[in-house]
């Protein structure tokens, strides 16, 4: 592993200062890793030679790609979906490496002779996680590994909206629909309400006339007020610190049908106590790395159900393919109409003409767990 990593580092260093003919799509810059580990240590940006496209392949110019916690988990080797390792030609050497990133949107610039379902100029997104990495300026992939976003759906939208479609907004969309039939006036309660999923839940629930109780991590009063105002502008009904959840019991004037959890631990327990009889707690993450613990009384006397949801698992079911496209259409239509705003992200500009050392610094600064706000690569 150390030898492979050294080869990749030498490969990146050898490419520094080289002039690349970017008018022909035969080379790209990619954020690669030859072994799993701390993303800030194992990721290396290198200029690589793209493989020659086969008959069923397409060539993509990446437009945008977010940096998600699951991407970092994958690079660490702790995520259930593993990165796709393959031979990548880098300068004068070939290394066995994977490209970071699972979510993003690319524009098709070339199609193989056997490709029927994809056209030049189409915008496409990875069909499933782990099939190819998105943190790159260009890539060659099999046409069967992508889904086309119809042009009329993405017309007028920022590529970053489409790039961040598949995970957070779709998780919110499915959780609001797949676990009970919500009625206007019902409540849902959620923690990590300022996350990408949380913000999506707030806006989509508003469209359904469903009210939201939103729990966020405790912070100084001034910071809390700013965040609460931000979430209420999106449609949140109640915003509360995780230290004050118990005070909400008499403030909710309707049935709480669902709870959405991605934290775990005591915060989730306090939140679950707000769920009405017969309601459901849906866990879709575990940011605190603490277990979800439910007292027997909630199970016996309130008949609370505990379920799990993983968006990747939903995508693996081919029976959902038609529903998937309807879901994407609905979300993108909401975005085009101004009824849905994606999670705020800091844009990290990445041009194929940039020196790889500069890109390396950008990548290392945004793949650290303490990087702060959400980031996304925007390619030129």
RAWORA-V518400 format. One record per backbone hydrogen bond with DSSP energy under -0.5 kcal/mol. NH is the residue of the N-H (numbers start at 1). CO is the residue of the C=O. E is the energy in kcal/mol with one decimal. If there is no record, write none. Layout:
# RAWORA-V518400
nh:NH co:CO e:E
nh:NH co:CO e:E
This chain:
# RAWORA-V518400
nh:5 co:1 e:-2.5
nh:6 co:2 e:-2.3
nh:7 co:3 e:-2.2
nh:8 co:4 e:-2.2
nh:9 co:5 e:-2.4
nh:10 co:6 e:-2.6
nh:11 co:7 e:-2.5
nh:12 co:8 e:-2.4
nh:13 co:9 e:-2.4
nh:14 co:10 e:-2.8
nh:15 co:11 e:-1.2
nh:16 co:12 e:-0.6
nh:16 co:13 e:-1.0
nh:18 co:15 e:-1.9
nh:20 co:18 e:-0.5
nh:22 co:20 e:-1.3
nh:24 co:21 e:-0.8
nh:26 co:24 e:-2.0
nh:28 co:48 e:-2.1
nh:30 co:46 e:-2.4
nh:31 co:135 e:-2.2
nh:32 co:30 e:-0.9
nh:32 co:44 e:-2.9
nh:33 co:98 e:-2.0
nh:37 co:75 e:-2.0
nh:41 co:38 e:-2.2
nh:42 co:38 e:-2.4
nh:43 co:39 e:-1.6
nh:44 co:32 e:-2.6
nh:46 co:30 e:-2.2
nh:48 co:28 e:-3.0
nh:48 co:46 e:-0.5
nh:49 co:89 e:-2.6
nh:50 co:26 e:-2.4
nh:50 co:48 e:-0.6
nh:57 co:54 e:-1.5
nh:58 co:141 e:-2.7
nh:59 co:110 e:-2.6
nh:60 co:139 e:-3.2
nh:61 co:107 e:-2.8
nh:62 co:60 e:-0.6
nh:62 co:137 e:-1.7
nh:63 co:105 e:-2.8
nh:64 co:105 e:-1.5
nh:65 co:377 e:-2.5
nh:67 co:375 e:-2.4
nh:68 co:66 e:-0.7
nh:71 co:68 e:-0.8
nh:72 co:68 e:-1.4
nh:73 co:69 e:-2.4
nh:74 co:70 e:-2.2
nh:75 co:71 e:-2.0
nh:76 co:72 e:-2.1
nh:77 co:73 e:-1.0
nh:77 co:74 e:-0.5
nh:78 co:73 e:-2.3
nh:79 co:73 e:-0.9
nh:82 co:80 e:-0.6
nh:85 co:83 e:-0.8
nh:86 co:97 e:-2.5
nh:88 co:95 e:-3.0
nh:89 co:49 e:-0.6
nh:90 co:88 e:-0.7
nh:90 co:93 e:-3.5
nh:91 co:47 e:-0.7
nh:91 co:89 e:-0.5
nh:93 co:90 e:-2.7
nh:95 co:88 e:-2.5
nh:97 co:86 e:-2.5
nh:97 co:95 e:-0.8
nh:98 co:33 e:-2.3
nh:100 co:31 e:-2.4
nh:105 co:64 e:-2.3
nh:106 co:124 e:-2.3
nh:107 co:61 e:-2.9
nh:108 co:122 e:-2.6
nh:109 co:59 e:-2.9
nh:110 co:59 e:-1.1
nh:112 co:57 e:-2.5
nh:114 co:55 e:-2.0
nh:115 co:112 e:-1.6
nh:121 co:108 e:-2.7
nh:122 co:119 e:-2.0
nh:123 co:149 e:-0.6
nh:124 co:106 e:-2.6
nh:125 co:147 e:-2.2
nh:127 co:145 e:-2.9
nh:131 co:128 e:-1.2
nh:134 co:100 e:-0.5
nh:134 co:101 e:-0.8
nh:135 co:100 e:-2.6
nh:136 co:134 e:-1.9
nh:137 co:29 e:-2.3
nh:139 co:60 e:-1.8
nh:141 co:58 e:-2.2
nh:143 co:56 e:-2.7
nh:145 co:142 e:-2.1
nh:146 co:143 e:-1.0
nh:147 co:125 e:-2.5
nh:149 co:123 e:-2.8
nh:150 co:148 e:-0.8
nh:153 co:150 e:-1.1
nh:154 co:150 e:-1.4
nh:155 co:151 e:-0.9
nh:157 co:154 e:-2.1
nh:161 co:158 e:-1.6
nh:162 co:158 e:-1.1
nh:163 co:159 e:-2.7
nh:164 co:160 e:-1.6
nh:165 co:162 e:-1.5
nh:169 co:164 e:-0.6
nh:170 co:165 e:-0.9
nh:171 co:167 e:-2.3
nh:172 co:168 e:-2.1
nh:173 co:169 e:-2.5
nh:174 co:170 e:-2.5
nh:175 co:171 e:-2.3
nh:176 co:172 e:-2.0
nh:177 co:173 e:-0.5
nh:177 co:174 e:-1.2
nh:178 co:174 e:-3.0
nh:179 co:175 e:-0.6
nh:182 co:180 e:-1.1
nh:185 co:209 e:-2.8
nh:186 co:183 e:-2.5
nh:187 co:255 e:-2.9
nh:188 co:211 e:-1.9
nh:189 co:258 e:-2.3
nh:190 co:213 e:-2.4
nh:191 co:260 e:-1.8
nh:193 co:215 e:-2.0
nh:195 co:192 e:-2.0
nh:198 co:192 e:-0.5
nh:199 co:195 e:-2.7
nh:200 co:196 e:-1.5
nh:201 co:197 e:-2.7
nh:202 co:198 e:-2.2
nh:203 co:199 e:-1.9
nh:204 co:200 e:-2.6
nh:205 co:201 e:-2.8
nh:206 co:202 e:-1.8
nh:207 co:203 e:-1.4
nh:208 co:204 e:-0.9
nh:208 co:205 e:-0.7
nh:209 co:206 e:-1.3
nh:210 co:205 e:-2.8
nh:211 co:186 e:-3.0
nh:213 co:188 e:-2.6
nh:214 co:212 e:-0.5
nh:214 co:238 e:-3.0
nh:215 co:190 e:-3.2
nh:215 co:213 e:-0.6
nh:216 co:240 e:-2.3
nh:224 co:220 e:-2.7
nh:225 co:221 e:-2.6
nh:226 co:222 e:-1.8
nh:227 co:223 e:-2.3
nh:228 co:224 e:-3.1
nh:229 co:225 e:-2.4
nh:230 co:226 e:-1.9
nh:231 co:227 e:-2.5
nh:232 co:228 e:-2.5
nh:233 co:229 e:-1.8
nh:234 co:230 e:-0.8
nh:235 co:231 e:-0.7
nh:235 co:232 e:-0.5
nh:236 co:231 e:-2.2
nh:237 co:212 e:-0.8
nh:238 co:212 e:-2.0
nh:240 co:214 e:-2.8
nh:242 co:216 e:-2.0
nh:244 co:241 e:-2.0
nh:247 co:244 e:-1.1
nh:248 co:245 e:-2.0
nh:249 co:246 e:-0.9
nh:251 co:248 e:-2.0
nh:252 co:248 e:-0.8
nh:253 co:251 e:-0.6
nh:257 co:187 e:-2.0
nh:257 co:255 e:-0.9
nh:258 co:187 e:-0.9
nh:259 co:280 e:-2.2
nh:260 co:189 e:-2.4
nh:261 co:259 e:-0.5
nh:261 co:282 e:-3.1
nh:265 co:291 e:-1.8
nh:267 co:264 e:-0.5
nh:268 co:264 e:-0.6
nh:269 co:265 e:-1.6
nh:270 co:266 e:-2.6
nh:271 co:267 e:-1.9
nh:272 co:268 e:-2.7
nh:273 co:269 e:-1.4
nh:274 co:271 e:-1.7
nh:275 co:272 e:-1.5
nh:276 co:256 e:-2.3
nh:278 co:302 e:-3.4
nh:279 co:276 e:-2.2
nh:280 co:257 e:-2.1
nh:281 co:305 e:-3.3
nh:282 co:259 e:-3.6
nh:282 co:280 e:-0.6
nh:283 co:281 e:-0.6
nh:283 co:307 e:-2.6
nh:284 co:261 e:-2.8
nh:284 co:282 e:-0.5
nh:285 co:261 e:-0.9
nh:287 co:262 e:-2.9
nh:288 co:263 e:-1.7
nh:289 co:286 e:-1.3
nh:290 co:263 e:-0.7
nh:293 co:291 e:-0.7
nh:294 co:292 e:-0.5
nh:298 co:295 e:-0.9
nh:299 co:295 e:-1.1
nh:300 co:296 e:-2.9
nh:301 co:297 e:-2.1
nh:302 co:297 e:-0.8
nh:304 co:298 e:-2.1
nh:305 co:279 e:-2.3
nh:307 co:281 e:-3.1
nh:307 co:305 e:-0.5
nh:309 co:283 e:-2.4
nh:313 co:310 e:-0.6
nh:314 co:310 e:-1.7
nh:315 co:311 e:-2.1
nh:316 co:312 e:-1.3
nh:317 co:313 e:-0.6
nh:317 co:314 e:-1.0
nh:318 co:316 e:-0.9
nh:320 co:317 e:-2.3
nh:321 co:318 e:-1.7
nh:324 co:320 e:-2.6
nh:325 co:321 e:-1.4
nh:326 co:322 e:-1.8
nh:327 co:323 e:-2.4
nh:328 co:324 e:-2.5
nh:329 co:325 e:-2.4
nh:330 co:326 e:-2.3
nh:331 co:327 e:-2.4
nh:332 co:328 e:-2.6
nh:333 co:329 e:-2.2
nh:334 co:330 e:-2.2
nh:335 co:331 e:-2.1
nh:336 co:332 e:-2.5
nh:337 co:333 e:-2.1
nh:338 co:335 e:-1.0
nh:339 co:334 e:-2.8
nh:340 co:334 e:-0.9
nh:346 co:374 e:-3.2
nh:347 co:345 e:-0.6
nh:348 co:376 e:-3.1
nh:349 co:347 e:-0.7
nh:350 co:378 e:-2.4
nh:354 co:351 e:-2.0
nh:358 co:355 e:-0.7
nh:359 co:355 e:-1.9
nh:360 co:356 e:-2.7
nh:361 co:357 e:-1.7
nh:362 co:358 e:-2.0
nh:363 co:359 e:-3.0
nh:364 co:360 e:-2.6
nh:365 co:361 e:-1.7
nh:366 co:362 e:-1.0
nh:366 co:363 e:-0.9
nh:367 co:363 e:-1.4
nh:371 co:368 e:-1.8
nh:373 co:371 e:-0.6
nh:376 co:346 e:-2.1
nh:377 co:65 e:-3.2
nh:378 co:348 e:-2.3
nh:379 co:63 e:-1.8
nh:379 co:377 e:-0.5
nh:380 co:350 e:-1.9
